[in-house]
Structures are given as structure tokens and as C-alpha cells.
Amino acid sequence: MSIGAATKRTLATSWQYIRVTKPRESSLLVFIGFCAMVVAANGLPATDRLLLTLAAITLGSLGVNGLTNYLDRNIDARMRRTNCRPLPTKAIDPPEKALIFCLALTAIGLALAWLLNPWCFVAGSVGTVAAVVMRKTVMCPFLGSISGCAPVVIAWLAITPRFGYGLLVLCLLVCIWIPLHVWSVMLANRDDYMQGGVRYFPLNRETRQSVKVLFLLTLPLAAASIVLYFTAHLHWFYLATAVVLSLVMIYANVRLLFSANSKEAWRVYKLSAFPYLGIIFLAMFLDAWLLHAS
């Protein structure tokens, strides 16, 4: 084998290991952690603290998301939207290679969290356990809410090692968002999930019943985003953004409520990812960084 061919093969294999860590989903977790850190610090924190925290969140998120891919590999193989992932396609074979890789990333991330402070380590450990237990069961979205809060809690406690209303409401926002996000993609791909053997809510109810729950979730989601303005001492820029995004989310779920079709469910899913969660955290970051500095 030529050097060029060997290099291409190494790069291709490396890319599969990157893919197994769900880089897109992990990048969103790192981003919201970064924004939470800026809010906690009322501006950019010291560079060394910033880099250490981001390293802990990045490695931990990549590792844990990879572990979920490993645990879900058999179900993923039966679903159209996931059967192209590295483990179902045997791009990484045997799958235990990915397991070792992801366990190493998770362990390094937790070690870095310990260097930040013990509370960050606890938050990372709880998030890790919550992410990997009861996969593809009715408890998965709720435990996923706990796991999804881990980057935010680690970032916040790395700057301000004490709990407060700002952190509580921020976690509440994430906890409400995750079931809405997960259930909307399940409704959008209902037949695919059923084929994969997933039978819990919202798939065990009629779609018209399930979408009512999604609509109701948008109301406390909107409330939490606005309450955060007061508890995190943010400014008008964040409040205006939160109000607009809340109205957009409510409107999208009203459309889903009346149509109850997969197309509208997919729109809610896509809207809830970066357009909603990403922008609302971006607004927090800009508000805390620019307006506080001025």
C-alpha cells in the first residue's frame, strides 16, 4: 500500500471516529456551555479558565454522545435515518473500538472537570450516567434533560461555584426544551422509530394527542426564557430576542397542533435546534458580553 493510500485510509478511519461522537450535537452542547459561562461571569472569563472549561465540556460531550451511539447501535441499524452511522455500517468494527475511544474521551473530560472544582465533576458524572441509562425507553427524554444540563452546570459552576436562581432557570429552560426537541423528531419519523422497536411516548399515542403535549410545553419554555431575563440580570437585547423566539416556537407548535402531520413536526424539530436554542443562548452571550461591558 502506498503512503498516499495509507494516509487516505487513516483519514477515513479517523473521520468515522469523529462521526461516532455526534460532532453536530456535541458542538451545540459546547456552545451553550460557553454562553452560560459568559453569563455567569458577566463577560468573558479569564483565558485559562475559559479554555479548561471548554476542554472539559468538549471532550465530555463528544465521549458521552459517542457512548449513546454505541448503546443505540442495534436500534440505529433498523432505522432509515440512522442506519448510515459508523457502527451500524461497520465502518468501525468491532464496535468495542468505539466504546474504548468514547470511554477515554469521557474520562478525560471528567478529569478536567475535577480540575475546575468538585462540583463540576459531580455535574459531569451525573450527566454521563443520565445519558447512558435507560436508552430508548420512556425515561430517555427526561434523563436526557439532566444530561443536557451538564454542560451548562459545569460552565456556570466553573465561574461561580454556587447555585442560584439564574442557573436554576437556565437548567429549567434546557429541561423543557429537550423533550420537545426529541418528541418532535420522533413524530416526524414515526414509522421509522416504530420499525426500530421504539414504542414509548409519543409513539404510543395518537399523533393528535401527542402534539397537544408539545404545544403545552412551549408555554413553560417561553416563561422560563423570559424569567431568565430577571434571574440572570440580563438586558433588553436578550429579552426582546426571547420574546420573539417564544412567539415563533408557539406559532410553529400551533401549526403542528392543527395539522398533526410529520412535515410540521419536522419543522418544529429543525426550529427547536439551532434557530431556537442556539439563538437564545447566543443572545445571552451577546447581552452579557457586549451590554455588560458598555
SVG drawing of the C-alpha trace seen along z (x, -y; Angstrom):
<svg xmlns="http://www.w3.org/2000/svg" viewBox="-56 -51 60 58">
<polyline fill="none" stroke="black" stroke-width="0.4" points="0.0,0.0 1.4,-3.4 1.9,-6.2 -0.8,-8.2 -3.3,-5.4 -2.4,-4.7 -2.9,-8.3 -6.3,-8.4 -7.3,-5.2 -6.1,-6.7 -8.1,-9.9 -11.2,-8.0 -11.0,-5.9 -10.4,-9.0 -13.4,-10.6 -15.6,-7.7 -14.4,-8.0 -15.3,-11.7 -18.7,-10.9 -19.5,-8.4 -19.2,-11.3 -22.0,-13.2 -20.0,-16.3 -23.0,-18.5 -25.0,-17.7 -21.8,-17.9 -21.0,-21.4 -24.4,-22.7 -23.7,-21.4 -20.3,-23.1 -21.8,-26.3 -24.5,-26.6 -21.9,-25.8 -19.7,-28.6 -22.6,-31.0 -23.6,-30.0 -20.0,-30.6 -20.1,-34.2 -23.5,-34.9 -22.1,-33.6 -19.0,-35.8 -20.9,-38.8 -18.4,-38.9 -15.5,-36.8 -13.8,-34.9 -10.0,-34.5 -8.5,-32.8 -7.1,-29.8 -10.4,-29.2 -12.2,-29.5 -10.0,-27.1 -10.0,-24.5 -13.8,-24.6 -14.3,-24.4 -11.9,-21.4 -13.8,-19.6 -17.2,-20.2 -16.0,-19.4 -14.3,-16.1 -17.1,-15.1 -19.8,-15.8 -18.0,-14.0 -17.4,-11.0 -20.9,-10.7 -22.6,-11.2 -20.3,-8.5 -21.4,-6.2 -25.1,-6.8 -24.3,-5.9 -22.6,-2.7 -25.6,-1.7 -28.1,-2.5 -26.3,-0.8 -28.7,2.1 -31.8,-0.1 -30.0,-2.5 -29.3,0.3 -33.1,0.9 -33.9,-2.8 -33.6,-4.6 -32.4,-7.9 -29.7,-6.3 -28.6,-3.1 -25.8,-5.0 -24.0,-5.8 -20.5,-4.3 -21.5,-1.4 -24.5,-0.1 -22.5,-0.2 -19.5,1.4 -17.2,-1.5 -15.9,-0.9 -15.7,2.8 -15.8,4.3 -17.9,1.6 -15.9,2.1 -13.2,0.0 -15.6,-3.0 -16.6,-2.1 -12.9,-2.3 -12.4,-5.6 -15.5,-7.2 -14.8,-6.0 -11.4,-7.6 -12.8,-10.9 -15.4,-10.8 -12.8,-10.0 -10.5,-12.8 -13.4,-15.2 -14.4,-14.3 -10.7,-14.6 -10.6,-18.1 -13.9,-18.9 -12.4,-17.8 -9.6,-20.3 -12.2,-23.0 -13.8,-22.1 -15.5,-19.0 -19.0,-20.3 -18.1,-20.4 -17.0,-16.8 -20.3,-15.8 -22.3,-17.6 -20.4,-15.8 -20.7,-12.4 -24.4,-12.8 -24.8,-13.9 -22.9,-11.0 -24.9,-8.4 -28.2,-10.1 -27.2,-9.9 -26.4,-6.2 -29.0,-4.6 -32.5,-3.5 -31.6,-4.2 -34.6,-4.2 -37.2,-3.9 -39.9,-6.3 -37.4,-7.8 -34.8,-8.6 -36.0,-12.2 -36.2,-13.1 -32.8,-11.6 -31.6,-13.4 -32.8,-16.6 -30.5,-16.0 -27.6,-15.1 -28.3,-18.2 -28.0,-20.4 -24.5,-19.1 -22.5,-21.5 -24.5,-24.4 -24.0,-23.5 -20.2,-22.7 -19.7,-26.1 -21.6,-28.0 -20.0,-26.4 -16.6,-26.7 -17.0,-30.5 -19.3,-30.8 -19.1,-27.7 -22.5,-28.2 -26.1,-27.5 -28.5,-30.4 -31.8,-31.3 -30.0,-32.1 -28.5,-28.6 -31.8,-27.0 -33.9,-28.8 -31.2,-28.1 -31.4,-24.4 -35.2,-24.6 -35.1,-26.0 -32.9,-23.2 -35.0,-20.5 -38.2,-21.7 -36.5,-22.1 -35.1,-18.6 -38.4,-16.6 -40.0,-19.0 -37.0,-18.6 -36.8,-14.8 -40.6,-14.1 -40.9,-16.3 -38.3,-14.3 -40.0,-11.1 -43.3,-12.3 -41.7,-13.4 -40.2,-9.9 -43.0,-7.9 -42.9,-4.9 -39.1,-4.7 -39.0,-4.7 -41.7,-2.1 -39.7,0.1 -36.7,-0.3 -38.8,1.0 -39.3,-2.3 -42.9,-2.3 -43.0,-4.8 -44.5,-8.3 -45.3,-10.0 -45.4,-7.0 -47.8,-5.0 -50.5,-7.7 -52.4,-9.1 -50.5,-11.9 -53.3,-14.4 -53.0,-13.7 -49.2,-13.9 -49.0,-17.2 -51.1,-18.7 -48.3,-17.9 -45.7,-19.5 -47.8,-22.7 -48.3,-22.8 -44.5,-22.5 -43.9,-25.7 -45.7,-27.7 -43.4,-26.9 -40.5,-27.1 -41.5,-30.7 -42.0,-31.5 -38.6,-30.1 -36.8,-32.1 -38.4,-35.3 -37.9,-34.7 -34.2,-34.2 -34.0,-37.9 -34.7,-38.7 -32.8,-35.9 -29.6,-36.2 -29.6,-40.0 -29.7,-40.3 -30.7,-43.3 -33.2,-44.4 -31.5,-42.7 -31.9,-39.2 -35.5,-39.9 -36.5,-41.1 -34.9,-38.0 -36.5,-35.6 -40.0,-37.1 -39.6,-36.8 -38.3,-33.3 -41.0,-32.2 -43.7,-33.6 -42.1,-31.7 -42.0,-28.5 -45.6,-28.8 -46.7,-29.6 -44.9,-26.6 -46.5,-24.3 -49.9,-25.8 -49.5,-24.8 -48.5,-21.3 -51.4,-21.2 -53.9,-21.8 -52.2,-19.7 -50.7,-16.9 -48.6,-15.8 -45.0,-14.7 -44.0,-17.7 -44.9,-20.2 -43.4,-18.0 -40.1,-18.1 -40.3,-21.9 -40.7,-22.1 -37.7,-19.8 -35.5,-21.8 -36.7,-25.1 -36.1,-23.9 -32.4,-23.1 -30.1,-25.9 -32.7,-28.5 -34.3,-28.4 -31.8,-27.1 -28.7,-28.3 -30.0,-31.8 -31.4,-32.2 -28.0,-31.2 -26.3,-33.5 -28.5,-36.3 -27.4,-35.6 -23.8,-35.7 -24.1,-38.9 -26.2,-40.5 -23.8,-39.5 -20.6,-40.3 -21.4,-43.5 -24.1,-45.2 -22.4,-44.5 -19.1,-45.8 -20.8,-49.0"/>
</svg>
